[in-house]
Amino acid sequence: MAKIYTLTFAPSLDSATLTPQIYPEGKLRCSAPVFEPGGGGINVARAITFLGGKATALFPAGGATGEHLVSLLADEQVPVKTIEAQDWTRQNLHVHVESSGEQYRFVMPGAALTDDEFRLLEEQVLAIEADSLLVISGSLPPGVNVSRLVQLIKSAQQHGIRCVVDSSGEALAAALEVGNIELVKPNLKELSALVQRDLTQPDDVREAAQEIVRSGKALRVVVSLGPQGALAVDSENCVQVVPPPVKSQSTVGAGDSMVGAITLKLAENASLEEMVRYGVAAGSAATINQGTRLCSRENTHKIYDYLCRS
């Protein structure tokens, strides 16, 4: 089984709270906050850990918020490799309104990374064993441009590291231009932007994903489709998995849970169908929870078993 690492350029310390109702200017009385680790790659590593696998999270950590983040990951038994950053790790806020069921997500900009800090992260990446999987997930913080990301992916591939990319916009497009990406997971909007056309007809999504694979940009494309699950393609197969109806409490963490589950199956050399089925199960399991909680192993396996029978 291949070793798994995740890389997060813009980690966060996430706090979640409840308030009876929300309105301007007045004092909004909230419940005691619950703190959890945040950031794309970090959540992917956590999801893999919750599912019984192992993934090491690489990220910069700065100030008291960075220390708190590292401590929380230690409590969850997620292995980490960090570099010390000058700027404090950002803190995000998630508010659930009890009267309406609405969610508000206040997302701060990532802490800036200096050239030296990026170089230290790159050194950690290039020390990874050949044939390992590296999941690069999340946004780029101030101080890191797309060309630095491209060079890091090229260097990692030259060292035999297999890259999985879950990003958006310019960063995702630039990563795919490097080529030979092990797996990407765009949503419908992101896929449309990648192929530069609207995807409105039933076969449009499949054809767009296959176009990316045929071009050599990625070996596998998994398109997340929200309540419709996910569609996955590689050079030989096309699979769509639709999840069972579940009562959704929160979509926060569903995408990271899906990527974690898919990567875990990829590390086990599972089939494309197994990967996407397990990924959809984990993503659905995450939506059952309120706040920022990710998938649980119990709920994921219940949904996965259901999908295997259906």
Stockholm file with secondary structure:
# STOCKHOLM 1.0

chainA/1-310         MAKIYTLTFAPSLDSATLTPQIYPEGKLRCSAPVFEPGGGGINVARAITFLGGKATALFPAGGATGEHLVSLLADEQVPVKTIEAQDWTRQNLHVHVESSGEQYRFVMPGAALTDDEFRLLEEQVLAIEADSLLVISGSLPPGVNVSRLVQLIKSAQQHGIRCVVDSSGEALAAALEVGNIELVKPNLKELSALVQRDLTQPDDVREAAQEIVRSGKALRVVVSLGPQGALAVDSENCVQVVPPPVKSQSTVGAGDSMVGAITLKLAENASLEEMVRYGVAAGSAATINQGTRLCSRENTHKIYDYLCRS
#=GR chainA/1-310 SS CCCEEEECSSCEEEEEEEESCCCSSSCCCCCCCEEEEESHHHHHHHHHHHTTCCCEEEEEECHHHHHHHHHHHHHTTCCEEEEECSSCCEEEEEEEETTTCCEEEECCCCCCCCHHHHHHHHHHHHTSCTTCEEEEESCCCTTCCHHHHHHHHHHHHHTTCEEEEECCHHHHHHHHHHCCBSEECCBHHHHHHHHTSCCCSTTHHHHHHHHHHHTTSBSCEEEECGGGCEEEECSSCEEEECCCCCCCSCCTTHHHHHHHHHHHHHHTTCCHHHHHHHHHHHHHHHHTSSTTCCCCHHHHHHHHHHHHHC
#=GC SS_cons         CCCEEEECSSCEEEEEEEESCCCSSSCCCCCCCEEEEESHHHHHHHHHHHTTCCCEEEEEECHHHHHHHHHHHHHTTCCEEEEECSSCCEEEEEEEETTTCCEEEECCCCCCCCHHHHHHHHHHHHTSCTTCEEEEESCCCTTCCHHHHHHHHHHHHHTTCEEEEECCHHHHHHHHHHCCBSEECCBHHHHHHHHTSCCCSTTHHHHHHHHHHHTTSBSCEEEECGGGCEEEECSSCEEEECCCCCCCSCCTTHHHHHHHHHHHHHHTTCCHHHHHHHHHHHHHHHHTSSTTCCCCHHHHHHHHHHHHHC
//
